[in-house]
Structures are given as structure tokens and as C-alpha cells.
């Protein structure tokens, strides 16, 4: 019984930690969203900042510690979305800039978890719903929706949420 109790306490703590982590990140993303809507300059940030500073590619090359031709390659790779983070970090430093790297979720993290739990519940319950209809024991739409939401809530913050039904967990 002690093992079960400590496991339950661990799960409750983990769930609270996950919820708090999602809420903290969602708040940060909310503040960053206006910046993410800004388009990148056509030739990339490196070229735009270098030009605005009046810095030649030769001067930037010297600051990065590469040949001038490499600066052209770097600027091209940024414009083509093939630049590495390390190269971008070095160029930013040479331009006296900070590199800000963020993955911006398309929706809130809380909403993403709820949507995934809902999808997983639908996949789990679909065969049962089908069999119930075949046996003329189908639930009303309201009953089915309530059952689906209750079942989906069980998946939230549980191991395997992001594993498809039928995949090994």
C-alpha cells in the first residue's frame, strides 16, 4: 500500500507540475506572439542588420573570424532557412545582437493537451460506440459527448497521451 500511495502522490505532483509548467509557458508565449507575427526581412536578419549598421561583408567576416565569401554563404543560408543555430549565434554576436530562439505553439499548451486527449478518447471509444449502435444500445448525443469528455479527461497528463492508439507505450 505504501508503494501505491507514494506512486499516487508522485502522479499528483507530476500533474500539478505539468499544469503549472504549461501555464507559465503559455503566459510567456502570449507576450511573445506579437513578435512572431513580424515577418523576417526578405534577405534575412543578418543582411538587414549589417546593412542598417553600414557594415560591409568584409567587416562582418573579420568580426566572425571567417573569409568574406563565407558571410555571403551565411546570409544566403539564413534566407533559405538552412542556417545552423551555432552559425546564427556567431553572426548575431558579431553584429552585437542576441539570438532569441523560441518555438511558438500554434495554440496554447493547455489547449494542445486537451485536444490530444479528446482525439485519443475518440479513437478509444469509436469501436465501443459502433458496437453499441449495432446492438441498439447507443447513447444519446448528450450522453456520448459527456462520456467522451469524461474519458478524455483521464488522458490529460498521463503517460502515453501522445502515443497513437495501437502504438506500444
C-alpha positions, 0 to 999 in steps of 0.5 A: 500500500505504501508503494501505491500511495507514494506512486499516487502522490508522485502522479499528483505532483507530476500533474500539478507540475505539468499544469503549472509548467504549461501555464507559465509557458503559455503566459510567456508565449502570449507576450511573445506572439506579437513578435512572431507575427513580424515577418523576417526581412526578405534577405534575412536578419543578418543582411538587414542588420549589417546593412542598417549598421553600414557594415560591409561583408568584409567587416562582418567576416573579420568580426566572425573570424571567417573569409568574406565569401563565407558571410555571403554563404551565411546570409544566403543560408539564413534566407533559405532557412538552412542556417545552423543555430551555432552559425546564427549565434556567431553572426548575431554576436558579431553584429552585437545582437542576441539570438532569441530562439523560441518555438511558438505553439500554434495554440496554447499548451493547455489547449494542445493537451486537451485536444490530444486527449479528446482525439485519443478518447475518440479513437478509444471509444469509436469501436465501443460506440459502433458496437453499441449502435449495432446492438441498439444500445447507443447513447444519446448525443448528450450522453456520448459527448459527456462520456467522451469528455469524461474519458478524455479527461483521464488522458490529460497528463498521463503517460502515453497521451501522445502515443497513437492508439495501437502504438506500444507505450 
